[in-house]
Amino acid sequence: MEKATYKCSVLSTLMSYGNTKQPEIRASEIKALMRYVFRISSVNLGSKCLFKKESEWFGDANTHASPIRLQITEEKKRPIEEKKLLHKEYNSAKCLSDKTTFELIVRKRSYKTAENVSLKDYTDLLRFATYIGGIGQRNRRGRGSIMLDECLCENKEKLLEFCLGMLNKLSGNCFEKKGCEITCKGQNVDKSRPTIEKIIVGKVIKKDEMKDFLTMVDDASHKATKDIKKGTTAATGYGAGRLASSLLISVVETKDGCIYPVYVFVTPIIKGKIIYGKRDNREVFLKCLKEKGYA
């Protein structure tokens, strides 16, 4: 069995809980994030082909067990009390601060699958998943971002290049980069399920302004839905038939000491239909953050 070990850190407030109701880092959530990012990045695959490929990478109930295992060790937790919605004065909870560190062990079984996925393929996907997503509650609002301390990109440009490379590897070269934005070219894209439309890497967040940034994210989430009829589902998640937000926000640190917000636009689909028009309020959300200098 092959193995890779990574020293990791929490980058933004992490709210995840086990049976004890105490905050903790859960390997199952990190693996679930990898699997989700694999799905939304494989934009050129229909549902049946995606299921087959995903099964090769992660296993399923009928063919074989997952070739990959994750384990958390050497946790050094730094619990704090934090509000779940920073623009409001209530609803606080215990969570893990950015002073929290842990070790993540990735193990790969030795047997081969049809895809012949290597340990490096999995660890590259792990890196990519931590760049564009988080774990725990409110992970689509900048919370729960973690980083592999020894695997940071050198700078913003290298971060964009790495993300572009991973997207094209998983999608069959469906993405292109212009400036700080990576977009799907729209060729052979499955529109029946959520897939990545574009990724934007925003402007630098100063380390002492992380809480200010997350407060603005919470406030922008509220403002982006104010003009949408109550009870109507918006692309950022709202109302009846509630939808998980189709705008994912995470934060990433690079080797040069800079922290950047990452905005991931995923096709907003509910009940098999894409949300269009005013209900697709993701650009309104992003505009609120642009006005504050973060996009």
C-alpha positions as CSV (number, residue, x, y, z in Angstrom):
1,M,0.0,0.0,0.0
2,E,1.4,3.4,-1.0
3,K,1.3,6.3,1.4
4,A,1.8,10.0,1.5
5,T,1.8,12.2,4.6
6,Y,1.0,15.9,4.8
7,K,1.3,18.5,7.5
8,C,-1.9,20.6,7.2
9,S,-3.4,23.8,8.7
10,V,-6.8,25.3,9.0
11,L,-6.9,28.5,7.0
12,S,-10.4,29.8,7.9
13,T,-12.9,29.0,10.7
14,L,-13.9,25.4,10.6
15,M,-17.3,24.2,11.9
16,S,-17.5,20.4,11.8
17,Y,-18.8,18.1,14.5
18,G,-18.8,14.5,15.5
19,N,-21.0,12.5,17.9
20,T,-19.5,14.5,20.9
21,K,-20.8,17.8,19.4
22,Q,-17.3,19.1,19.7
23,P,-15.5,20.6,16.7
24,E,-13.2,18.2,14.9
25,I,-11.6,17.6,11.5
26,R,-13.1,14.6,9.8
27,A,-11.3,12.6,7.1
28,S,-14.6,11.5,5.7
29,E,-15.5,15.2,4.8
30,I,-12.1,15.7,3.1
31,K,-12.7,12.6,1.0
32,A,-16.3,13.8,0.2
33,L,-14.9,17.1,-0.9
34,M,-12.4,15.3,-3.3
35,R,-15.3,13.3,-4.7
36,Y,-17.5,16.4,-5.2
37,V,-14.7,18.3,-6.9
38,F,-14.1,15.3,-9.2
39,R,-17.8,15.3,-10.2
40,I,-18.1,19.0,-10.9
41,S,-14.8,19.2,-12.8
42,S,-15.6,16.3,-15.1
43,V,-17.8,18.6,-17.2
44,N,-17.7,16.5,-20.4
45,L,-19.1,13.3,-18.9
46,G,-22.8,12.3,-18.9
47,S,-24.2,10.8,-15.7
48,K,-23.6,7.1,-16.7
49,C,-20.0,7.7,-17.8
50,L,-19.3,9.8,-14.7
51,F,-20.6,7.1,-12.4
52,K,-18.3,4.5,-14.1
53,K,-15.3,6.8,-13.9
54,E,-16.0,7.9,-10.3
55,S,-16.4,4.2,-9.3
56,E,-12.9,3.5,-10.6
57,W,-11.5,6.4,-8.6
58,F,-13.5,6.0,-5.4
59,G,-15.1,2.6,-5.4
60,D,-18.8,1.7,-5.1
61,A,-21.1,-0.8,-3.5
62,N,-21.0,-3.3,-6.4
63,T,-17.5,-3.5,-7.9
64,H,-14.7,-2.7,-5.5
65,A,-13.9,-0.9,-2.3
66,S,-12.4,2.6,-2.5
67,P,-8.7,2.4,-3.4
68,I,-8.0,5.5,-1.3
69,R,-8.0,6.0,2.4
70,L,-7.5,9.2,4.5
71,Q,-6.5,9.4,8.1
72,I,-6.2,12.4,10.5
73,T,-3.4,12.2,13.1
74,E,-1.5,14.6,15.3
75,E,-4.3,17.1,15.7
76,K,-3.5,20.3,17.6
77,K,-6.9,21.9,18.0
78,R,-7.5,25.5,18.8
79,P,-11.2,25.8,19.6
80,I,-12.9,29.2,19.6
81,E,-16.4,30.5,19.9
82,E,-17.6,32.2,16.7
83,K,-20.9,33.4,15.2
84,K,-22.1,31.3,12.2
85,L,-23.4,34.4,10.5
86,L,-20.9,37.2,11.1
87,H,-23.2,40.0,10.0
88,K,-25.7,39.1,12.8
89,E,-25.4,39.2,16.6
90,Y,-26.5,35.7,17.4
91,N,-26.1,32.0,16.6
92,S,-22.5,31.4,17.9
93,A,-20.9,28.0,18.0
94,K,-17.7,26.3,19.0
95,C,-15.3,25.9,16.0
96,L,-11.7,25.4,15.1
97,S,-9.6,28.5,14.5
98,D,-6.8,29.1,12.0
99,K,-4.3,28.1,14.7
100,T,-5.4,24.5,14.3
101,T,-2.9,22.0,12.7
102,F,-3.1,18.3,11.8
103,E,-1.4,15.6,9.9
104,L,-3.2,13.9,6.9
105,I,-2.2,10.5,5.7
106,V,-3.2,9.4,2.3
107,R,-3.0,5.6,1.6
108,K,-3.7,3.9,-1.8
109,R,-4.3,0.2,-2.2
110,S,-1.9,-1.5,-4.5
111,Y,-4.4,-3.2,-6.9
112,K,-5.0,-1.5,-10.3
113,T,-8.3,-0.3,-11.6
114,A,-9.3,0.3,-15.3
115,E,-8.4,4.0,-14.9
116,N,-5.0,3.1,-13.4
117,V,-5.1,6.0,-11.0
118,S,-1.8,6.7,-9.2
119,L,-1.2,8.0,-5.7
120,K,-0.1,11.3,-7.3
121,D,-3.4,11.6,-9.2
122,Y,-5.2,11.4,-5.8
123,T,-2.9,13.8,-4.0
124,D,-3.2,16.3,-6.9
125,L,-7.0,16.0,-6.7
126,L,-6.7,16.5,-2.9
127,R,-4.7,19.7,-3.4
128,F,-7.1,21.0,-6.1
129,A,-10.1,20.2,-3.8
130,T,-8.7,22.2,-0.9
131,Y,-8.1,25.2,-3.3
132,I,-11.7,25.4,-4.5
133,G,-13.7,24.1,-1.6
134,G,-13.8,23.6,2.2
135,I,-15.3,21.3,4.8
136,G,-17.8,21.6,7.6
137,Q,-20.7,24.1,7.9
138,R,-20.8,27.1,5.7
139,N,-18.0,25.7,3.6
140,R,-19.5,27.5,0.5
141,R,-19.1,30.8,2.3
142,G,-15.4,30.7,2.9
143,R,-15.4,28.6,6.0
144,G,-13.5,25.3,6.5
145,S,-10.6,26.0,4.1
146,I,-7.6,23.8,4.8
147,M,-4.2,23.7,3.3
148,L,-1.4,21.2,2.8
149,D,1.5,23.2,4.2
150,E,4.1,21.7,1.9
151,C,2.1,21.8,-1.3
152,L,1.3,25.5,-1.7
153,C,1.5,27.1,-5.1
154,E,4.4,29.6,-5.4
155,N,2.1,32.6,-6.3
156,K,-1.2,33.6,-7.8
157,E,-0.2,32.8,-11.3
158,K,1.0,29.3,-10.4
159,L,-2.2,28.7,-8.5
160,L,-4.3,29.5,-11.6
161,E,-2.0,27.3,-13.8
162,F,-2.4,24.4,-11.4
163,C,-6.2,24.7,-11.3
164,L,-6.4,25.0,-15.1
165,G,-4.2,21.9,-15.5
166,M,-6.4,19.9,-13.1
167,L,-9.6,21.0,-14.8
168,N,-8.3,20.1,-18.2
169,K,-7.0,16.8,-17.0
170,L,-10.4,15.8,-15.6
171,S,-12.6,17.5,-18.3
172,G,-10.7,16.6,-21.5
173,N,-9.4,20.1,-22.1
174,C,-12.7,22.0,-21.8
175,F,-11.2,25.0,-19.9
176,E,-9.1,28.1,-20.8
177,K,-7.5,30.9,-18.7
178,K,-7.7,34.6,-19.3
179,G,-6.1,36.8,-16.6
180,C,-7.4,35.7,-13.2
181,E,-10.3,33.8,-14.6
182,I,-10.6,30.2,-15.8
183,T,-13.7,29.5,-17.9
184,C,-15.4,26.5,-19.5
185,K,-15.4,26.7,-23.2
186,G,-18.8,25.1,-23.3
187,Q,-17.8,22.2,-25.7
188,N,-19.4,18.8,-25.0
189,V,-20.5,19.9,-21.5
190,D,-23.2,17.9,-19.7
191,K,-25.9,20.4,-18.7
192,S,-28.0,17.9,-16.8
193,R,-26.0,18.2,-13.6
194,P,-23.9,20.8,-11.7
195,T,-20.5,21.4,-13.3
196,I,-17.9,24.1,-13.1
197,E,-18.6,27.1,-15.3
198,K,-15.7,29.3,-14.2
199,I,-13.2,30.0,-11.4
200,I,-12.1,33.5,-10.4
201,V,-9.1,34.1,-8.1
202,G,-9.7,37.5,-6.4
203,K,-7.5,40.1,-4.8
204,V,-5.3,39.6,-1.7
205,I,-6.9,39.2,1.7
206,K,-4.6,40.5,4.5
207,K,-4.1,37.9,7.2
208,D,-5.5,40.2,9.9
209,E,-8.6,40.9,7.6
210,M,-9.8,37.4,7.3
211,K,-12.7,37.9,9.7
212,D,-13.6,41.2,7.9
213,F,-13.7,39.3,4.6
214,L,-15.9,36.5,5.9
215,T,-18.2,39.1,7.4
216,M,-18.5,40.7,4.0
217,V,-19.2,37.3,2.4
218,D,-22.1,36.8,4.9
219,D,-23.4,40.2,4.3
220,A,-23.2,39.8,0.5
221,S,-25.0,36.5,0.7
222,H,-27.9,38.4,2.3
223,K,-27.8,41.4,-0.1
224,A,-27.7,39.1,-3.2
225,T,-31.1,37.7,-2.4
226,K,-32.9,40.9,-1.3
227,D,-34.5,41.6,-4.7
228,I,-35.6,38.0,-5.2
229,K,-39.2,37.1,-4.4
230,K,-39.5,35.4,-1.0
231,G,-40.0,31.7,-1.3
232,T,-38.2,31.6,-4.7
233,T,-35.0,29.6,-5.0
234,A,-32.0,31.7,-6.1
235,A,-28.7,30.4,-7.6
236,T,-27.0,31.2,-4.3
237,G,-29.5,29.1,-2.4
238,Y,-32.7,30.5,-0.9
239,G,-36.3,29.8,-0.1
240,A,-38.6,26.8,-0.9
241,G,-36.9,23.7,-2.4
242,R,-33.7,24.9,-0.9
243,L,-30.6,24.7,-3.1
244,A,-27.0,24.5,-2.0
245,S,-25.3,27.7,-3.3
246,S,-24.0,27.4,-6.9
247,L,-21.3,30.0,-6.0
248,L,-18.6,28.4,-3.9
249,I,-16.2,30.6,-2.0
250,S,-12.9,29.4,-0.5
251,V,-9.6,31.0,0.5
252,V,-6.1,29.8,-0.5
253,E,-2.6,30.7,0.7
254,T,0.4,30.7,-1.6
255,K,4.1,30.3,-0.8
256,D,4.7,34.0,-1.1
257,G,2.5,34.5,2.0
258,C,-0.6,35.9,0.2
259,I,-4.1,34.8,0.8
260,Y,-6.6,34.9,-2.0
261,P,-10.4,34.3,-2.3
262,V,-11.4,31.8,-4.9
263,Y,-14.9,32.0,-6.5
264,V,-16.2,28.9,-8.2
265,F,-19.4,29.2,-10.4
266,V,-21.2,25.9,-10.7
267,T,-24.2,25.4,-13.0
268,P,-27.3,26.3,-10.8
269,I,-29.7,23.3,-11.4
270,I,-32.7,22.5,-9.4
271,K,-35.2,19.7,-10.3
272,G,-33.4,19.2,-13.5
273,K,-33.7,22.8,-14.7
274,I,-31.0,25.5,-14.9
275,I,-31.8,28.8,-13.0
276,Y,-31.7,31.7,-15.4
277,G,-32.5,35.5,-15.3
278,K,-32.8,37.4,-12.1
279,R,-32.8,34.3,-10.0
280,D,-29.2,33.7,-11.1
281,N,-27.8,36.2,-8.6
282,R,-24.2,35.0,-8.4
283,E,-22.8,38.1,-10.2
284,V,-24.8,40.3,-7.8
285,F,-23.1,38.4,-5.0
286,L,-19.7,38.9,-6.5
287,K,-20.4,42.6,-7.2
288,C,-20.9,43.2,-3.5
289,L,-17.5,41.8,-2.8
290,K,-15.9,43.7,-5.7
291,E,-17.1,46.9,-4.1
292,K,-15.1,46.0,-1.0
293,G,-12.0,45.2,-3.1
294,Y,-12.0,41.4,-2.8
295,A,-12.8,40.3,-6.3
